[in-house]
Amino acid sequence: MSEPATSPHELRWHQHLLLTVLAAVLRIWSRTLRFRWGPEVQALIEAPPAPAVVILWHNRLFAAPEFFRRCFAQRQLATLVSASGDGAWLAAFMRQLGMFPIRGSRHKRGPQAVREMLAVHQQGYDIGITPDGSRGPMYELKAGAIGIALKTGAPLVLLSLNFRRAWRLKSWDRFYLPLPFSLIEVRIEVIHQPAVLGEDPHTAAALLRQRMDAMTED
């Protein structure tokens, strides 16, 4: 039996107004950041793959939209965002940055979110997934998220943003807020043929967790 259709939580008009102001401040903040990367990342920028699934830890989300804007402005990105009240703020912020939020998680709108994700991928969007979100535990790569990625058959882009100077929030994931004008090191690994990971999401998740851990600095 299919899950009944549900609507994600949305912001009210005064919350949208507050977010517009906040988003303007965060855009200015983000544009002071400096990114550094090696030849493997430069090669991806110069010759990006077909529409891909980008995998990134939740606590490194702050700088990801700015990196994408600078290096992949010609591409479209959809991101999976919680259908909760907290997720409504992030979804509205993503829209202001020109990204397409897909609302859902294993707790709410899960099957609907999967269908929407596959549909926008067919339209040429890259798909952004934080496999330890939205409630953690931190750096736990959930098999469900990887199962969605494998369903697309798209190349997997493992992305790590390592901060040289940042504040860390007291949230479940110790979220990073990079200091203005600080340096961020970008590391990327591309898996062009996800079939090499096998068909079992749990096995694939274990393999990808090892690769993500090797790229991640705290």
C-alpha positions in Angstrom: 0.0 0.0 0.0 1.5 3.3 -1.0 2.1 6.2 1.4 -0.7 8.8 1.4 0.3 12.1 -0.1 1.5 14.6 2.5 2.5 18.3 2.3 5.9 19.4 3.8 5.9 22.2 6.3 6.2 25.7 4.7 7.2 29.1 6.0 4.7 31.9 6.6 5.1 35.3 4.9 6.9 37.0 7.8 9.3 34.1 8.1 10.1 34.4 4.4 10.8 38.1 4.9 13.2 37.4 7.7 14.9 34.7 5.6 15.4 37.1 2.7 17.4 39.4 5.0 19.3 36.5 6.5 20.0 35.0 3.1 21.5 38.3 1.9 23.8 38.4 4.8 24.9 34.8 4.3 25.5 35.3 0.5 27.8 38.2 1.4 29.5 36.0 4.0 29.9 33.1 1.6 31.4 35.2 -1.1 34.3 36.1 1.2 35.3 32.5 1.4 38.4 31.2 -0.4 38.5 27.7 -1.9 41.6 25.7 -2.7 41.7 22.4 -4.6 44.1 20.1 -6.5 44.3 18.9 -10.1 41.6 16.1 -9.6 39.0 18.8 -8.7 40.1 21.1 -11.5 39.7 18.2 -13.9 36.1 17.7 -12.8 35.4 21.5 -13.1 36.7 21.5 -16.7 35.0 18.3 -17.7 32.1 17.6 -15.4 30.3 14.2 -15.7 26.7 13.7 -16.8 24.1 14.6 -14.2 25.5 13.2 -10.9 24.6 12.4 -7.3 26.8 14.6 -5.0 27.4 13.1 -1.5 28.4 15.5 1.3 28.3 15.3 5.1 25.6 17.4 6.7 27.9 19.6 8.8 29.7 20.9 5.7 26.6 22.3 4.0 27.2 26.0 4.6 29.9 26.4 2.0 28.6 23.9 -0.6 26.2 26.3 -2.4 28.9 28.9 -2.9 31.4 26.3 -4.2 28.7 25.0 -6.6 27.8 28.5 -7.7 31.4 29.4 -8.5 32.5 26.2 -10.3 29.3 24.7 -11.7 27.0 27.7 -12.4 25.8 26.2 -15.6 24.4 23.1 -13.9 21.2 22.7 -11.9 21.2 21.2 -8.4 18.3 19.6 -6.5 18.8 18.8 -2.8 17.0 16.5 -0.4 15.7 18.5 2.6 13.7 17.4 5.6 9.9 17.9 5.4 10.0 19.2 9.0 9.6 22.8 10.2 13.4 23.2 10.5 13.7 21.8 6.9 11.4 24.6 5.7 14.0 27.2 6.6 16.7 25.4 4.7 14.4 24.7 1.7 13.5 28.3 1.4 17.1 29.3 1.7 18.1 26.9 -1.0 15.4 28.3 -3.3 16.9 31.8 -2.9 20.3 30.4 -3.9 18.8 29.0 -7.1 18.6 25.4 -6.0 15.6 23.0 -6.1 14.7 21.5 -2.7 13.0 18.1 -2.6 11.2 17.8 0.8 11.3 14.4 2.5 13.1 12.0 4.8 12.7 8.5 6.1 10.3 10.0 8.7 8.0 11.9 6.4 7.3 11.9 2.6 10.0 9.3 2.0 8.5 7.5 -1.0 7.3 10.8 -2.5 10.7 12.4 -2.2 12.3 9.4 -3.9 9.9 9.7 -6.9 10.5 13.5 -7.1 14.3 13.0 -6.9 14.3 10.5 -9.7 12.0 12.7 -11.8 14.2 15.8 -11.5 17.3 13.7 -12.2 15.7 12.7 -15.5 15.3 16.4 -16.3 19.1 16.9 -16.0 19.5 18.0 -12.4 22.4 17.0 -10.2 21.2 15.5 -6.9 22.7 16.6 -3.6 22.5 14.1 -0.7 23.7 14.4 2.9 23.6 10.7 3.9 23.9 11.4 7.7 21.1 13.9 7.7 18.7 15.1 8.9 19.1 13.8 12.4 22.3 11.8 12.4 24.3 10.3 13.9 27.1 12.4 12.5 29.1 10.7 9.7 26.8 7.7 9.6 26.3 6.9 6.0 22.7 5.6 5.8 22.0 2.8 3.4 18.7 4.3 2.4 20.3 7.4 1.1 22.8 5.3 -0.9 20.0 3.1 -2.2 18.4 6.3 -3.7 21.7 7.2 -5.3 22.1 3.8 -6.8 18.6 3.9 -8.3 19.6 6.8 -10.5 22.5 4.9 -12.1 24.3 8.3 -12.1 28.0 9.0 -11.4 28.6 9.5 -7.7 30.6 12.6 -6.7 32.0 12.3 -3.1 32.6 15.9 -1.9 34.5 17.0 1.2 34.9 20.6 2.3 37.6 20.9 5.0 37.6 24.1 6.9 40.8 25.8 8.1 39.1 28.3 10.4 35.5 27.8 11.5 33.1 28.0 14.4 31.3 24.8 15.3 27.7 24.7 16.5 26.6 22.5 19.4 24.2 20.6 17.1 24.1 16.9 16.6 26.5 17.2 13.7 28.8 19.9 15.1 27.9 22.1 12.1 30.7 24.1 10.6 30.4 27.9 10.1 33.6 29.0 8.3 35.0 32.4 9.4 34.7 35.1 6.8 37.7 35.2 4.4 38.8 31.8 5.6 40.2 29.0 3.5 38.4 25.8 2.6 40.1 22.8 1.0 38.0 20.9 -1.5 38.4 17.2 -2.0 36.5 15.2 -4.6 36.3 11.6 -5.8 34.2 10.6 -8.7 32.8 7.1 -9.1 31.7 7.0 -12.8 30.2 3.5 -12.6 28.3 3.0 -9.3 27.7 -0.6 -10.3 31.2 -1.4 -9.1 29.8 -0.9 -5.5 27.4 -3.8 -6.0 23.6 -3.8 -5.7 23.3 -4.1 -1.9 22.9 -0.5 -0.4 24.4 -1.7 2.9 27.6 -2.9 1.3 27.8 0.2 -0.9 27.3 2.4 2.1 30.2 0.7 4.0 32.5 1.2 1.0 31.5 4.8 0.5 31.9 5.6 4.3 35.5 4.5 4.1 36.2 6.7 1.1 34.4 9.7 2.7 36.3 9.2 6.0 39.6 9.3 4.1 38.6 12.7 2.6 37.3 14.3 5.8 39.2 16.4 8.2 37.9 17.6 11.6 
